[in-house]
């Protein structure tokens, strides 16, 4: 069963499921070679890593073409940056245009879309300006859209945090060339609260050559690793010297290493061992089940089973502190790969830490937790051991939540199971 297609199946499973919302990239103005444009920097414009506001422009150029970019203003000290289609900085200038005006004269290394950053040299400076783009050679073409690139970060304290991770949890992400850059490499950061003297093991799992970094609460890089884990995977074992929020970084081994999807696993010293499936932490930008060893089998359930098995396709009613029995069978809700799924709903309270345990002797279980809006919060395959699932999660708000019961393997899709909420 493909878990990459799971999210699109939720709409067919749960009534009232909210549609996914995407945020468009910030507007970029198009400028053609031989054109001049008037602009204005205001407090509502985009903010660069140094705090100054900026406007982005894009243009299409050809390899070998020589361009001159000039920014003039009587209101500010102008500053220009030129980036290629991958967000790499090609050139920058402060006062090359005479006085406080900026100018870049640059030969273009490749054919494609380029990005101009028009900004003030200092922060909290606003005003009007004129941007002029001149060029020789090549053929002028219609500007093509280019994705926004994050600025190069010069201080660890400026690092943007993607989310939170706790001990004995895992998160998944997708590193791209458009992410913030550290040491000229894309970087994603997860925050981890660590106590002085606490030892943890961080594993990065991916199909590409990843690189792990640890920044302490003061912003100092205190640990890093390339291939201590299996294959090209990074592993860091570190004892926190002070109490505070540490930044755990995922990056590439070299600037030319193609990034991609990854999973970060964090284990306390007592559980440090080969990477294994663990409960998912929030947020989970791109959940991807990772194969590996399973955790030891949990103790047998002690709660008596409440109620009977719901009818095929019926949404079950669950409650924390109870165990329920169900069955995947013909007539149940279907995922978009044709496998059956049951949906259970329950009332949760903000701040409540919930453990969901899904067991079956007839199929490989797969559990998913949806929030009050139907968005996926966590999922798990085998963390309970012996092909059974466990999710431990702190609920973000009070309301109705849903547990989706599904099978992981395509071979055994049906059978009886028990669902426990603790």
Residue pairs with C-beta under 8 A, 6 or more apart in sequence:
1 335
1 337
1 339
1 366
1 406
1 407
1 408
1 409
1 410
2 337
3 287
3 288
3 289
3 366
3 379
4 288
5 335
5 336
5 337
6 335
6 336
6 368
6 379
6 406
7 20
7 376
8 336
9 334
9 335
9 336
9 337
9 341
10 17
10 370
10 374
10 376
10 404
11 17
11 19
12 333
12 334
12 336
13 333
13 335
13 341
13 343
13 404
14 343
14 370
14 374
14 402
14 404
16 374
17 370
17 373
17 374
18 373
18 374
18 375
25 147
25 148
26 46
26 56
26 148
28 56
28 57
28 58
28 115
28 145
28 146
28 148
29 37
29 39
29 55
29 56
29 57
29 58
30 57
30 58
30 59
30 143
31 37
31 57
31 58
31 59
31 116
31 131
31 133
31 143
32 59
32 133
32 140
32 143
33 59
33 61
33 65
33 67
33 133
33 134
33 135
33 138
33 140
34 133
34 134
34 135
34 140
35 132
35 133
36 130
36 131
36 132
36 133
37 57
37 130
37 131
37 132
38 128
38 129
38 130
38 131
39 55
39 118
39 128
39 129
39 130
39 131
40 126
40 127
40 128
40 129
41 53
41 54
41 55
41 76
41 118
41 119
41 120
41 125
41 126
41 127
41 129
42 53
42 126
43 53
43 126
45 53
45 54
45 55
46 53
46 54
46 55
46 56
47 53
47 54
48 54
48 117
48 119
48 151
49 151
49 152
49 153
49 154
49 158
50 123
50 154
51 123
51 124
52 79
52 119
52 120
52 121
52 122
52 123
52 124
52 125
53 119
53 120
53 126
54 117
54 118
54 119
55 117
55 118
55 119
56 115
56 116
56 117
56 118
56 148
57 115
57 116
57 118
57 131
57 133
58 113
58 114
58 115
58 116
58 143
58 144
58 145
58 146
59 113
59 114
59 116
59 133
59 143
60 112
60 113
60 114
60 140
60 141
60 142
60 143
60 144
61 67
61 108
61 111
61 112
61 114
61 135
61 138
62 108
62 111
62 137
62 138
62 139
62 141
63 108
63 109
63 110
63 111
63 138
64 107
64 108
64 137
64 138
65 107
65 108
65 135
65 136
65 137
65 138
66 105
66 106
66 107
66 108
66 135
66 136
66 137
67 104
67 105
67 106
67 107
67 108
67 133
67 134
67 135
68 103
68 104
68 105
68 132
68 133
68 134
68 135
69 80
69 82
69 103
69 104
69 105
69 106
69 116
69 131
69 132
69 133
69 134
70 97
70 101
70 102
70 103
70 131
70 132
70 134
71 78
71 79
71 80
71 97
71 101
71 102
71 103
71 118
71 129
71 130
71 131
71 132
72 78
72 97
72 101
72 129
72 130
72 132
73 100
73 101
73 127
73 128
73 129
73 130
74 127
74 128
75 125
75 126
75 127
75 128
75 129
76 100
76 120
76 121
76 122
76 125
76 126
76 127
76 129
77 94
77 95
77 100
77 120
77 121
77 122
77 125
78 94
78 97
78 100
78 101
78 102
78 118
78 119
78 120
78 121
78 129
79 92
79 93
79 94
79 102
79 118
79 119
79 120
79 121
80 92
80 93
80 102
80 103
80 104
80 116
80 117
80 118
80 119
81 89
81 91
81 92
81 116
81 117
81 119
82 89
82 90
82 91
82 92
82 104
82 106
82 114
82 115
82 116
82 117
83 89
83 90
83 114
83 115
83 116
83 117
83 149
84 90
84 109
84 110
84 112
84 114
84 115
85 110
85 112
85 113
85 114
85 115
85 146
86 149
86 177
87 115
87 147
87 149
87 150
87 177
87 178
87 181
89 152
90 106
90 109
90 114
91 104
91 106
92 104
93 102
93 103
93 104
94 102
94 121
95 101
95 102
96 102
96 103
96 104
96 105
97 103
100 121
108 114
108 138
112 144
113 143
113 144
113 145
113 146
114 146
115 146
115 149
116 131
116 133
118 129
118 131
120 126
120 127
147 178
148 178
149 177
149 178
150 160
150 178
150 179
150 180
150 181
151 180
151 181
152 180
152 181
152 182
152 184
153 159
153 180
153 181
153 182
153 187
155 219
156 215
156 219
156 220
156 221
156 247
157 219
159 180
159 182
159 187
159 189
159 215
159 247
159 249
160 180
160 189
161 189
161 190
161 191
161 247
162 173
162 188
162 189
162 190
162 283
162 285
163 171
163 190
163 191
163 281
163 282
163 283
163 285
164 190
164 191
164 192
164 281
164 282
165 171
165 190
165 191
165 192
165 248
165 264
165 266
165 281
166 192
166 193
166 266
166 281
167 192
167 198
167 200
167 266
167 267
167 268
168 266
168 267
168 268
168 271
168 278
168 279
169 265
169 266
169 278
169 279
169 280
169 281
170 263
170 264
170 265
170 266
170 277
170 278
170 279
170 280
170 281
170 290
171 190
171 263
171 264
171 280
171 281
171 283
171 284
172 261
172 262
172 263
172 264
172 280
172 284
172 285
172 286
172 287
172 288
173 188
173 190
173 250
173 261
173 262
173 264
173 285
173 286
174 260
174 261
174 262
174 285
174 286
175 186
175 187
175 188
175 250
175 251
175 252
175 259
175 260
175 261
175 262
176 186
176 259
177 186
177 259
178 186
179 186
179 187
179 188
179 259
180 186
180 187
180 188
181 187
182 213
182 249
182 251
183 251
184 255
185 211
185 251
185 252
185 254
185 255
185 257
186 251
186 252
186 259
187 213
187 249
187 250
187 251
188 249
188 250
188 251
189 215
189 247
189 248
189 249
189 250
190 247
190 248
190 250
190 264
191 245
191 246
191 247
191 248
192 200
192 245
192 246
192 247
192 248
192 266
193 244
193 245
193 246
194 200
194 240
194 243
194 244
194 245
194 246
195 240
195 243
196 240
196 241
196 242
196 243
197 239
197 240
198 239
198 240
198 268
198 269
199 237
199 238
199 239
199 240
199 268
199 269
199 272
200 237
200 238
200 240
200 266
200 267
200 268
200 269
200 272
201 235
201 236
201 237
201 266
201 267
201 268
201 269
201 272
202 212
202 214
202 234
202 235
202 236
202 237
202 238
202 248
202 264
202 265
202 266
203 229
203 233
203 234
203 235
203 264
203 265
203 266
203 267
203 275
204 210
204 211
204 212
204 229
204 233
204 234
204 235
204 250
204 262
204 263
204 264
205 229
205 233
205 262
205 263
205 264
205 265
205 275
205 290
206 232
206 233
206 260
206 261
206 262
206 263
207 260
207 261
208 232
208 252
208 257
208 258
208 259
208 260
208 262
209 226
209 227
209 232
209 252
209 253
209 254
209 257
210 232
210 233
210 234
210 250
210 251
210 252
210 253
210 262
211 224
211 225
211 226
211 234
211 250
211 251
211 252
211 253
212 223
212 224
212 225
212 234
212 235
212 236
212 248
212 249
212 250
212 251
213 221
213 223
213 224
213 248
213 249
213 251
214 221
214 222
214 223
214 224
214 236
214 238
214 246
214 247
214 248
214 249
215 221
215 222
215 246
215 247
215 248
215 249
216 222
216 240
216 241
216 242
216 244
216 246
217 242
217 243
217 244
217 245
217 246
218 242
222 238
222 241
223 236
223 238
224 236
225 234
225 235
225 236
226 234
226 253
227 233
227 234
228 234
228 235
228 236
229 235
229 275
230 274
230 275
232 253
233 275
237 272
240 246
248 264
248 266
250 262
250 264
252 258
252 259
261 286
261 288
263 288
263 290
265 275
265 276
265 278
267 273
267 278
273 293
274 292
274 293
275 290
275 292
275 293
276 292
276 293
276 294
276 295
276 383
277 289
277 290
277 292
277 294
277 295
277 380
277 381
277 382
277 383
278 295
278 383
279 378
279 380
279 383
279 390
279 391
279 392
279 393
280 287
280 377
280 378
280 379
280 380
280 391
280 393
281 378
282 377
282 378
282 393
282 396
284 376
284 377
284 378
284 379
287 376
287 379
289 366
289 379
289 381
289 408
294 382
294 383
294 385
294 386
294 387
295 382
295 383
295 384
295 385
296 385
297 384
297 385
297 386
297 388
298 357
298 384
298 385
298 388
298 390
301 323
301 357
301 359
301 418
301 420
303 321
303 322
303 323
303 420
304 323
305 323
305 324
305 325
305 418
306 319
306 322
306 323
306 324
307 324
307 325
308 325
309 325
309 326
309 327
309 416
310 316
310 326
310 342
311 331
312 329
312 330
312 331
312 332
313 331
313 332
313 333
315 343
315 344
315 345
316 324
316 326
316 342
316 343
316 344
316 345
316 419
317 344
317 345
317 346
318 324
318 344
318 345
318 346
318 403
318 419
318 421
319 346
319 347
319 421
320 346
320 348
320 352
320 354
320 421
320 422
321 421
321 422
322 420
322 421
323 418
323 419
323 420
324 344
324 418
324 419
324 420
325 416
325 417
325 418
325 419
326 342
326 344
326 405
326 416
326 417
326 418
326 419
327 342
327 414
327 415
327 416
327 417
328 340
328 341
328 342
328 363
328 405
328 406
328 407
328 413
328 414
328 415
328 417
329 340
329 414
330 340
330 414
332 340
332 341
332 342
333 340
333 341
333 342
333 343
334 340
334 341
335 341
335 406
337 410
339 406
339 407
339 410
339 413
340 406
340 407
340 413
340 414
341 404
341 405
341 406
342 404
342 405
343 402
343 403
343 404
343 405
344 402
344 403
344 405
344 419
345 400
345 401
345 402
345 403
346 400
346 401
346 402
346 403
346 421
347 398
347 399
347 400
347 401
348 354
348 395
348 398
348 399
348 400
348 401
349 395
349 398
350 395
350 396
350 397
350 398
351 394
351 395
352 394
352 395
353 392
353 393
353 394
353 395
354 391
354 392
354 393
354 394
354 395
354 421
354 422
355 390
355 391
355 392
355 420
355 421
355 422
356 367
356 369
356 389
356 390
356 391
356 392
356 393
356 403
356 419
356 420
356 421
356 422
357 384
357 388
357 389
357 390
357 419
357 420
357 422
358 365
358 366
358 367
358 384
358 388
358 389
358 390
358 403
358 405
358 417
358 418
358 419
358 420
359 365
359 384
359 388
359 417
359 418
359 420
360 387
360 388
360 415
360 416
360 417
360 418
361 415
361 416
362 412
362 414
362 415
362 416
362 417
363 387
363 407
363 409
363 412
363 413
363 414
363 415
363 417
364 381
364 382
364 387
364 407
364 408
364 409
364 412
365 381
365 387
365 388
365 389
365 405
365 406
365 407
365 408
365 417
366 379
366 380
366 381
366 389
366 405
366 406
366 407
366 408
367 379
367 380
367 389
367 390
367 391
367 403
367 404
367 405
367 406
368 376
368 378
368 379
368 403
368 404
368 406
369 376
369 377
369 378
369 379
369 391
369 393
369 401
369 402
369 403
369 404
370 376
370 377
370 401
370 402
370 403
370 404
371 377
371 396
371 397
371 399
371 401
372 397
372 399
372 400
372 401
374 402
377 393
377 396
378 391
378 393
379 391
380 389
380 390
380 391
381 389
381 408
382 388
382 389
382 408
383 389
383 390
383 391
384 390
387 408
395 401
403 419
403 421
405 417
405 419
407 413
407 414
